Amino acid sequence: MQPRLGQGIPVSSFLWPSLHAQGFSGTAGRTSSLTQPGTQFSTKDRDNDRCSCKCSQMASGGWWFEACGPSNLNGIYYAGVSNVVRYNGIKWYYWKGPSLMATMTTMMVRPAGF
């Protein structure tokens, strides 16, 4: 029996969604900061990335990691330091480059066809 939430959505689908991003709008840089379609969400205790290195543990947070790629909006904020030496910091590589530390992020997701 599959646990379900609200409108009959399986809990496993809710907690471990796959990302099927069709792009983004605004000043967020290049689409290549996103992962490939179908990438599953990984956490420290549920490693779904395509790397044997356990990206969520190294990056200190959950994300749609492929091979610990160019983005992690759930990283740690380090005030006043460069992100180059902090692998587990908040990063969105193609926005302003690898050395800029974001102070805040907001990710808004909506269903396809919205």
N, C-alpha and C positions, 0 to 999 in steps of 0.2 A: 504494500500500500504506500503510495506516494503522498507525503504531507503536502497540503495545499494552502495557499493564502488567498484571501479576498475573493476574487472573481474566478477561482479555479486554476490559478497559475501555480504550477508545481514549485515547491520551496527551492528545489535544486536549481530551477531556471532563474528564480529571483536572486538567489545568493551568488550564483556562479554564472552570470550572463556572458555571452560571447559578444564582442564588439563588432558591429557591422556599420561602421561610420561611412557616410557618403560625402564627407567633407565638412567644412566649417566655414563660417563667415566672420568678418571682422578683421582685426589686426593681429591675428594669432600666428602669422608666419606661413610656412609651407605645409601642405597636407602631409608631407613625409614625417612630420612629428607624430602622426597617428600610426597605430599598428595596422597590420594586414587584416582584412575582413575575416571574422571568425575567431579571432584571438580571444581566449578565455581569461577571465579575471583571476589573478593569483593573489594569495595572501601568504603570510608567514607559515601558516599551518596547512595550506592547500596550494601546492606548487603546480600550476598549470602552464607555465611558460615553456618555451622550446629550448631551454638552456639547462645544462646539468648543474649550473652554479646557484640555483635558487634565488632568482632576482628579488623577490619580495623580502627575503631575509637581508640581503645586502643593501637594499634600498630603503629599508625600514618602513615599508608600507605596501598596501595592496595596489595593484594596477593591472592593466591589460598588457603585460610584458610579453615580448616575443623572445628576445635575447638580451634583455636588460637595456633596450634601445634608448632613443633620444628624448623620451618624455616620461615624467612621473609627477603628476600634480598632487600626489599624496605623500610627498617626501617631507623631510624635516626642514623648517625654516631656521637658518643660521644668520643672525643679525650681524652685519658688518664684515662678513667674510666672503671670499670668492667661492663660487660653486665648483670651480675646477678641482679643488682638493677635497670636496665633499660629495662623494658618490651618491649618498642617500639624501641629498637636498632636493628641494622643489626644482624641477627643471622642465623646460619646454624648449629644447635645443634650437629649433629654427626660428624662434621669435626674436631674440636679441643675441644669440650665441651662447656658448657653454659657460661663460664666466658670470653671466648676470643671474643673480638670485632673485626670484620672484618673492614678493612679500605676502601676496594673497592670490588665490586662484578661485575661480568659480566655473564649474562645469555644468552646463545645462543640457540635458538629454531629453529628446522627445521621440515618440515612435515614428517609424517611417510612414510617409504619407500624411503627416500632420498638416 
